C-alpha cells in the first residue's frame, strides 16, 4: 500500500508542477501529448487528430523504452522518431496499466530534470 501511496503522491506533485507551467491540470492524454511534442521536437500551432495520436504513440514508445520494451530505430526526414518493439508489455488490469504508465511518466520527467 505504501508504494501505491508514494506513486500517487509523486503523481500529484507532477500534476501541480504542470498546472503551474501550463495553467491547467493535464489529463493522461495531455501529458502523453506533451511528451510526444517534446520528443518530436517541432512545436506547431495546430495538430491534426492523426498527428496528435502519432505524438501520443511516440510518447508511449519513449516512456517504455526506459524499461526495454521499445528501442529507438531512428528519426525520419520529418523529425519523427521511430521505435521497434523489443518485448511485449505483460497483460495487466486497468489500474495496474495506469500505474505502470504513471511510473514511467514520472521517470521521464525526473530524467529530464522537470521534477526531483
C-alpha positions in Angstrom: 0.0 0.0 0.0 2.9 2.3 0.8 4.3 2.1 -2.8 0.8 3.0 -4.2 0.6 6.0 -1.9 4.1 7.1 -2.9 3.2 6.8 -6.6 0.0 8.8 -6.1 1.9 11.5 -4.1 4.6 11.8 -6.7 1.9 12.0 -9.4 0.1 14.8 -7.6 3.3 16.8 -7.4 3.9 16.3 -11.1 0.3 17.5 -11.9 0.9 20.5 -9.6 4.1 21.5 -11.5 2.4 21.0 -14.9 -0.5 23.2 -13.7 1.9 25.9 -12.6 3.6 25.7 -16.0 0.6 25.4 -18.3 -2.2 27.0 -16.3 -4.4 23.9 -16.2 -4.4 20.4 -14.9 -3.5 17.9 -17.7 -5.0 14.5 -18.0 -3.0 11.5 -19.1 -3.6 12.2 -22.8 -2.4 15.7 -22.4 0.7 14.5 -20.6 1.4 12.0 -23.3 0.8 14.6 -26.0 3.3 16.9 -24.2 5.9 14.2 -24.1 5.4 13.4 -27.8 5.8 17.0 -28.7 9.0 17.2 -26.7 10.4 14.0 -28.3 9.4 15.1 -31.8 10.9 18.5 -31.2 8.7 20.6 -33.5 6.1 22.7 -31.8 3.2 23.7 -34.1 0.2 25.9 -33.6 -2.2 23.2 -34.7 -2.0 19.4 -35.0 -4.4 17.1 -36.8 -6.1 14.3 -34.9 -3.8 11.8 -36.6 -0.7 13.9 -35.6 -1.9 14.0 -32.0 -2.3 10.2 -32.0 1.1 9.8 -33.5 2.6 12.1 -30.9 1.0 10.1 -28.1 2.3 6.9 -29.7 5.8 8.4 -29.7 5.4 9.3 -26.1 4.4 5.7 -25.1 7.3 4.2 -27.0 9.7 6.7 -25.5 8.4 6.0 -22.0 8.5 2.2 -22.3 12.0 2.3 -23.9 13.3 3.1 -20.4 12.2 -0.4 -19.4 13.4 -2.1 -22.6 10.1 -2.6 -24.2 10.9 -0.4 -27.2 14.1 0.8 -28.9 14.6 3.9 -31.0 15.4 2.8 -34.5 16.0 6.3 -35.9 14.4 9.6 -36.9 12.9 10.2 -40.3 13.4 13.2 -42.5 10.4 15.0 -40.9 11.9 14.6 -37.5 9.6 11.8 -36.3 11.2 9.2 -34.1 10.5 5.5 -35.0 10.7 2.7 -32.4 10.9 -1.0 -32.6 9.2 -3.2 -30.1 11.7 -5.4 -28.3 9.3 -7.3 -25.9 5.7 -7.5 -25.1 4.2 -5.5 -22.3 2.7 -8.0 -19.9 -1.0 -8.2 -19.5 -2.3 -6.1 -16.6 -5.5 -5.0 -15.0 -6.6 -1.4 -16.0 -5.5 0.1 -12.7 -2.1 -1.6 -12.9 -1.7 -0.3 -16.5 -2.4 3.2 -15.3 0.1 2.9 -12.5 2.7 1.4 -14.9 2.4 4.3 -17.3 2.3 6.9 -14.4 5.6 5.4 -13.1 7.2 5.7 -16.5 5.9 9.3 -16.9 7.4 10.2 -13.6 10.7 8.6 -14.5 10.7 10.6 -17.8 10.2 13.9 -16.1 12.9 13.0 -13.5 15.3 12.1 -16.2 14.5 15.5 -17.9 15.1 17.4 -14.7 11.5 18.7 -14.5 10.9 17.1 -11.2 13.1 15.7 -8.4 
